[in-house]
């Protein structure tokens, strides 16, 4: 069988998106996704609602630069579904570490009825992007986050409750203001999603990359208009804030304590 495998490699070469040959992903790229999640919402200007309410907390595994950017682009838009095997386990591990931050919020105050499970809500893609890719990559991440929360002792259920409506463009390549206009009232709840969420669900959003925050803000507003609370969001990577681009990267949150619970938005 070895000659067959060698021939297959010649005809269908395998390489990590960073360029290292003969591996689906290399150890260096895998290491970039192996750390603890850190809070990144302050680097996303469009998450600021300008109404006195703090931006929704967002946890990211790493910065959206260099090899990580290559991995995500190949995974989403160049047919590298095999990279599910790298990205989904990484986000599952990260979600498991969020348990200590979410559990006290879900337990409520003494005498309150116990809250239901966290509803893990994937951020929807446009219909055009979904057709071009032949699948919904963020759904893979949302399943991983659901499993990771359960690993961390947090009851969770996957609820793909939202869709993008109209003929809005995909967000790739749009600036902050254009993203906001593109998404204005462009996200809606499905009937099935409304039934699955019930009343007053507590939601955790999942997306692949945080850039300006316009997408997460639009999803947050849609869920709030329907009577639900957004606890936070988790993403693979976040575009570095200006200070980070100059090399002044803030320290990541430590270990299994991503941020004090009072900073959660409920």
C-alpha positions in Angstrom: 0.0 0.0 0.0 2.9 2.4 0.5 3.5 3.0 -3.2 -0.2 3.8 -3.6 0.0 6.4 -0.8 3.1 7.9 -2.3 1.5 8.2 -5.7 -1.6 9.8 -4.1 0.6 12.4 -2.4 2.2 13.2 -5.8 -1.1 13.7 -7.5 -2.9 15.3 -4.5 -0.3 17.0 -2.5 -1.0 17.8 1.2 0.3 20.9 3.0 -0.5 23.0 6.0 -2.0 26.4 5.0 1.2 28.0 6.2 3.1 26.1 3.5 4.7 23.2 5.4 4.4 20.1 3.1 3.1 16.6 3.8 0.9 17.5 6.8 -2.7 18.7 7.0 -1.6 21.2 9.7 1.8 21.7 11.3 2.7 21.7 15.0 3.5 25.4 14.9 0.0 26.3 13.6 -1.6 23.9 16.1 0.3 25.5 18.9 -1.2 28.9 18.0 -4.6 27.6 18.8 -3.7 25.7 22.0 -3.8 28.5 24.6 -6.5 29.7 27.0 -9.2 32.0 25.6 -8.8 35.7 26.3 -11.2 38.7 26.3 -11.0 40.7 23.1 -14.2 42.8 22.9 -12.5 46.1 23.7 -10.6 45.9 20.3 -13.9 45.8 18.3 -15.3 49.3 18.0 -18.7 48.2 16.6 -19.5 46.2 19.7 -20.0 49.4 21.6 -23.7 50.1 21.7 -23.3 53.7 22.7 -26.1 53.4 25.2 -24.2 52.9 28.4 -24.4 49.1 28.3 -21.0 47.4 28.2 -20.0 45.5 25.0 -20.9 41.8 25.1 -17.9 39.8 26.3 -16.0 38.0 23.5 -13.4 35.3 24.1 -10.9 34.4 21.3 -8.2 31.8 21.1 -5.7 33.9 19.3 -5.0 36.9 17.0 -6.2 36.8 13.4 -2.8 37.3 11.9 -0.1 35.3 10.0 -0.5 31.6 9.9 -3.8 31.7 11.8 -5.3 33.9 9.1 -4.0 31.4 6.4 -5.6 28.5 8.3 -9.0 30.2 8.6 -9.1 31.4 5.0 -8.2 27.9 3.7 -10.8 26.4 6.0 -13.6 28.7 5.1 -13.1 29.6 1.4 -10.6 27.1 -0.1 -12.3 23.8 0.5 -10.1 22.7 3.4 -12.9 21.0 5.4 -10.2 18.7 6.8 -9.1 21.6 9.0 -12.3 20.9 11.1 -10.0 18.4 12.8 -7.7 21.2 14.0 -10.2 24.1 14.7 -13.1 22.3 16.3 -11.1 20.5 19.0 -9.3 23.8 19.8 -12.5 25.7 20.3 -14.0 22.8 22.3 -11.1 22.9 24.7 -11.5 26.7 25.0 -15.2 26.4 25.7 -14.6 23.9 28.5 -12.4 26.6 30.2 -15.3 29.1 30.2 -17.3 27.0 32.6 -16.1 28.8 35.8 -17.2 32.1 34.3 -20.6 31.1 33.1 -21.7 28.7 35.9 -22.3 31.3 38.6 -24.5 33.4 36.2 -26.6 30.3 35.3 -27.1 29.3 38.9 -28.8 32.6 39.6 -29.6 34.1 43.1 -30.8 31.9 46.0 -34.5 31.2 45.6 -34.5 31.8 41.9 -35.5 28.9 39.6 -32.6 27.2 37.9 -31.8 28.6 34.5 -32.1 26.4 31.5 -29.1 25.3 29.5 -27.0 27.8 27.6 -28.3 28.2 24.0 -25.2 28.1 21.7 -26.2 30.2 18.7 -24.0 30.2 15.6 -23.7 33.5 13.7 -25.4 32.8 10.3 -23.6 33.3 7.0 -25.3 34.8 3.9 -27.0 32.5 1.5 -24.4 33.3 -1.2 -21.5 32.4 1.1 -23.2 29.2 2.2 -23.8 28.2 -1.5 -20.3 29.1 -2.5 -18.7 27.0 0.4 -21.2 24.2 0.1 -21.6 24.1 3.9 -21.8 26.3 7.0 -18.4 26.3 8.6 -19.4 28.2 11.8 -21.9 25.4 12.5 -18.9 23.1 13.0 -17.5 25.5 15.6 -20.9 25.8 17.3 -21.1 22.1 17.8 -17.6 22.1 19.3 -18.5 24.9 21.7 -21.7 23.1 22.8 -19.6 20.0 23.6 -16.9 22.0 25.3 -19.4 23.7 27.6 -20.8 20.4 28.6 -17.2 19.2 29.2 -16.8 22.1 31.6 -20.0 21.3 33.5 -22.3 23.8 31.8 -25.5 22.5 30.4 -25.7 23.6 26.7 -27.8 23.0 23.7 -27.0 24.0 20.1 -29.7 26.2 18.6 -29.1 27.5 15.0 -31.9 30.1 15.5 -30.9 32.8 13.1 -30.6 33.4 9.3 -29.5 36.3 7.2 -32.2 37.8 5.1 -32.3 39.9 2.0 -29.4 40.2 -0.4 -26.7 41.5 1.9 -23.1 41.0 0.9 -20.7 38.7 2.8 -18.8 40.7 5.4 -15.3 39.8 4.0 -13.6 43.0 2.7 -16.1 45.5 4.2 -15.0 48.3 6.5 -16.6 49.0 9.9 -19.3 51.3 8.7 -20.1 49.3 5.7 -20.4 46.2 7.9 -22.9 48.0 10.1 -25.0 49.1 7.1 -24.8 45.7 5.5 -26.2 44.0 8.7 -28.8 46.6 9.7 -31.9 44.5 10.4 -30.4 41.8 8.1 -30.5 39.1 10.8 -33.8 37.5 11.8 -35.1 34.7 14.0 -36.5 31.6 12.3 -39.7 30.1 13.5 -37.9 26.9 14.4 -35.3 28.9 16.3 -38.0 30.8 18.2 -39.6 27.5 19.3 -36.2 26.0 20.3 -35.2 29.0 22.4 -38.5 29.4 24.1 -38.7 32.4 26.4 -35.8 34.3 28.0 -33.0 32.0 26.8 -29.4 32.8 27.8 -27.3 32.6 24.7 -23.6 32.3 23.8 -22.8 33.3 20.3 -20.2 31.5 18.1 -18.4 33.0 15.1 -15.1 32.3 13.4 -13.4 35.7 13.5 -14.0 39.0 15.3 -13.1 42.0 13.3 -15.1 45.2 13.9 -17.8 43.5 16.0 -20.7 44.6 13.6 -21.8 41.1 13.0 -22.0 40.1 16.7 -23.7 43.4 17.5 -26.4 42.7 14.9 -27.0 39.2 16.2 -27.1 40.4 19.8 -29.7 43.0 18.9 -31.9 40.5 17.1 -31.8 38.1 20.1 -32.6 40.9 22.6 -35.5 42.1 20.5 -36.9 38.5 20.8 -36.6 38.6 24.6 -33.3 36.7 25.0 -30.1 37.5 26.9 -26.6 37.2 25.3 -24.0 36.1 27.8 -21.1 36.5 25.5 -19.5 35.1 22.4 -16.6 32.9 21.5 -14.5 33.0 18.3 -11.4 31.3 16.9 -9.5 34.5 16.4 -9.8 38.3 16.6 -8.2 41.0 14.5 -5.6 42.7 16.7 -6.5 46.1 18.2 -4.3 49.0 17.2 -2.2 48.8 20.3 -1.6 45.1 19.7 -0.5 45.7 16.1 2.2 48.0 17.5 3.4 45.1 19.6 1.7 46.1 22.9 -0.3 43.0 23.2 -2.2 42.7 26.5 -1.7 39.8 28.8 -4.2 37.0 28.2 -6.6 35.9 30.8 -5.0 33.2 32.9 -6.0 29.5 33.0 -9.6 28.6 33.6 -10.6 32.1 34.9 -11.1 34.1 31.7 -12.6 37.2 33.5 -14.6 37.9 36.7 -18.2 36.9 36.4 -19.7 40.4 37.1 -18.4 41.5 33.7 -20.7 39.2 31.9 -23.5 41.0 30.2 -26.9 39.6 31.4 
